């Protein structure tokens, strides 16, 4: 009975390839994305980066130093950490959707002119894992 091992191999191969197919994420009416693969729910209605797969982003040395531009609203200024959190619009050059995230600042003195709630235009560059604001208006 040689056909039996061939059937078993075929069934295992089909099951393995099926697991490698496209993601079966679904979007619920409340705007949350549910991954059937992981069972996790990500609320992207505010677009924060929590839970986003950022594998390879920090190691992409080609992106280091490239200047990107964005606009948004300042939601937090942390002078002690030299960071500013901005709820920004899409950044086409990074292929990012709108989201809220913390940026480091190139010069901590920049934080003196940044106020919570202000609408800003800013430039930033990737430096390793960090995204550093180089100019803000």
Buried (B, 14 or more C-beta within 10 A) or exposed (E): EEEEEEEEEEEEEEEEEEEEEEEEEEEEEEEEBBEEEEEEEBEBEEBBEEEBEEEEEBEEEEBEEEEBEBBBBBBEBEEEEBBBBBBBBBBEEBEBEBBBBBBBBBEEEBBEEBEEEBEBEBBBBBBEEBBBBBEBE
